[in-house]
Amino acid sequence: MKLLQAKLAKYTAPQQAKAAGVYPYFRAISSEQEPEVVINGRKVLMFGSNCYSGLVSDPRIKEAAIEATKKYGTGCAGSPFLNGTLDIHKQLEHRIAEYIGKEDVMVYSSGFEVNLGVVSCLTGREDYIIRDEQDHASIIEGSRLAFSPVLKYKHNDMDSLEKQLQKCEPDKVKLIVTDSVFSMEGDVANLPEIVRLAKKYDATVMVDEAHGIGVFGKGGRGVVNHYGLTDDVDLVMGTFSKSFASLGGFIACDKEITNYLRHHSRSYIFTASITPASTAAALKAIDILESEPERQEHLWEITNFALEGFRNMGCEIGNTTTPIIPLFVRDDYKTYGITRDLFNEGLFVNPVVSPAVAPQDTLIRFSLMATHTREQVEFALEKIQKVFRAYNLIP
């Protein structure tokens, strides 16, 4: 065995979990991503999706994707920098700019690539990147690729953020990067205070709205819109793979920024454009989100119902106020076991274990879609109460 293979062969955690019958990953779904899905021939309720709008199987979006494929084909065969830009891509950029309320938009191939390509290239060696310690992995990777010093502040702690800002030279660029809704624990960034501090210290603010769009704001425009801070936040990032029921991502900002990014952002320049189908699907999703506010209203109704149910049950759910509800377990193998047992009870949920979180912070990630019914949430609450009691996590 070669040295590399010998080194990697020592990693046996997946094999151990499989041997114990608790391996929870790569479960193949053989149906649409509806509130009810089919896995291994059996139906289970899906409480692990990120499509908060519930649009991923909407027939109008599927038809838009089909028509775009008929017109443009299945792919673009190149980077947007060269031969990969279609007129439908420009339509989507203009539509998102209008939707978010920014001067310009760039569309990337994924949300991860947005953060990777934007965070890594906007600042220089003498500048600063300042990020929340619980920012998404794509922000972390983007900051690692940058040449700038990276300063972390304690999660959603504004005193900690101000202390980091005070370390920076006043005349250098200071880029504050934060999630709007944190993807694992569902809590919301204190954007009003972040913006206040940014103004005080002449810093630039970038907000990752991956889990905020489709949930907060008018027509699902996100947390930045919800707080009325569109003009104060410099860069708004979003993804199409969640509430837009597609694949891809975007950055919305001033033209001075996009002009630089279009010619320097490597994950934009050296990656193929998103497919025509993905582009058309995102366009249609925006139209639906704007025209059907009742979808967002229902999402909040079942979210508040679930939050109340978990609190009454005695579950530890942290500071979430969103459709992302963490059910803390605080033990890796219990988390795996609960995921298996809930699946056997008819629920698909996601385990979050170390190293994604600290071993003492492991949790079950329970997430809601606008297409879930109250009856489905009631069923989930009943089954979770049963399993959590069996593990002595609730009274």
Helices and strands as residue ranges (DSSP letters): H 3-8, H 13-19, E 36-39, E 42-46, H 59-72, H 87-100, E 104-108, H 111-119, E 128-132, H 137-145, E 150-153, H 158-166, E 174-179, H 191-200, E 204-208, G 218-220, H 223-226, E 235-239, E 249-253, H 255-264, H 266-269, H 276-291, H 293-313, E 324-328, H 332-344, E 347-348, E 350-352, G 359-361, E 363-367, H 374-390
